[in-house]
């Protein structure tokens, strides 16, 4: 089961700017009980004026909290960026729209029913003793008690690493002067690493690239 969570934030620059030249998004998160807490890290560079040849960097950190209903298990949950848009308003406010997707949610009742079904199958394999057949038999046989198997039904979460739940990658929006080589140099990644997540054959302005951290 998955859940889509949208976020919208308006972030003010300290002064008016002419344009954003590049922008990227990364996120970190951790899961505790039924609360997902994390941070969006939005960074890039901008031109202060239209005639300026220099660019200046910017970086904003936006915290977020997502409360999940207690009927869901989060042991295997993953949180990824599903989409990202931005807009520069009045040359001073960066408005961002971020959509997160929470995957691998599992209802507790479903997990409990799976365990009950497994236990029921084990019980059905033990056939009841027929007393009528025992009375017909001249010889008295000792009925030995059935001992329960020492093996217990394992939870499907037994192999889950409790330390999992911390993920980092970046989303880069392609701008006018971007090339594959410049993106590789900016994030210090190989072309093969980018190709593992993206199609690099036809880059267009506004394309979103996933950059492994």
C-alpha positions, -999 to +999 in steps of 0.1 A: +000+000+000+012+035-008+003+070+003+009+103-016+017+134+006+019+169-011+038+198+004+038+234-006+062+260+009+070+296+001+106+306+009+118+342+008+152+354-004+169+381+016+168+404-015+153+404-049+170+383-076+168+382-113+166+344-120+174+310-106+201+294-127+200+259-111+181+241-084+182+207-068+163+189-041+174+162-016+158+148+015+166+129+046+141+112+069+138+088+099+109+067+112+100+065+148+068+047+158+042+061+135+059+095+128+081+102+098+104+132+104+127+146+078+142+176+060+140+189+025+173+205+014+168+229-015+199+243-031+212+259-062+224+293-075+209+325-089+218+357-107+212+389-087+206+410-118+199+403-155+232+419-165+253+401-139+278+375-151+282+360-116+260+335-098+255+332-061+246+300-042+215+295-020+205+267+003+173+263+023+164+235+048+127+228+053+117+203+080+086+181+077+067+157+099+042+131+086+019+113+111+007+079+100-024+062+114-015+036+141-032+008+122-003+008+097+031-009+102+061+013+091+089-013+095+093-017+057+081+018+047+101+039+022+098+076+016+107+090-018+103+122-038+076+116-064+075+151-080+090+186-076+081+220-091+092+255-083+083+291-092+100+324-085+073+349-074+080+387-076+117+379-079+120+373-042+099+343-031+107+307-040+075+287-041+081+249-041+057+221-045+070+187-034+051+154-036+063+125-014+053+089-019+053+066+011+054+030+000+053-005+016+027+005+042+010-026+057-021-028+078-016-045+111-048-065+108-036-080+075-004-091+091-022-106+121-046-125+098-016-140+079-001-153+111-035-167+123-039-185+089-004-201+093-013-213+128-047-227+117-030-248+090-007-263+116-037-272+138-056-288+110-028-312+104-034-328+139-063-353+133-087-361+162-086-396+178-117-417+170-129-433+203-152-457+184-123-473+166-104-475+199-132-495+216-134-520+187-097-528+192-091-556+217-057-544+225-053-513+245-029-489+230-013-461+249-022-428+234+008-405+236+003-368+240+010-347+210+038-323+217+038-290+200+066-283+175+094-262+190+094-241+159+075-209+162+058-189+134+082-161+125+069-126+118+075-114+083+094-085+098+120-106+116+146-100+089+140-063+088+170-041+097+158-017+123+184+008+112+168+012+078+148+043+071+174+069+061+176+077+024+194+105+006+194+115-031+191+147-051+166+158-078+182+182-103+161+203-127+178+208-160+185+245-169+195+262-202+233+257-199+233+222-184+251+193-200+256+158-189+293+166-182+284+197-162+259+178-141+284+150-135+310+176-124+286+195-101+275+164-082+308+144-086+290+114-101+298+091-130+278+089-162+269+053-154+255+063-120+232+089-137+221+065-164+211+040-137+182+064-128+177+086-159+176+087-197+204+110-207+199+107-245+177+138-249+179+163-220+155+192-221+151+223-200+129+214-170+137+177-170+142+163-136+172+140-129+177+118-100+212+121-087+224+094-063+242+108-033 
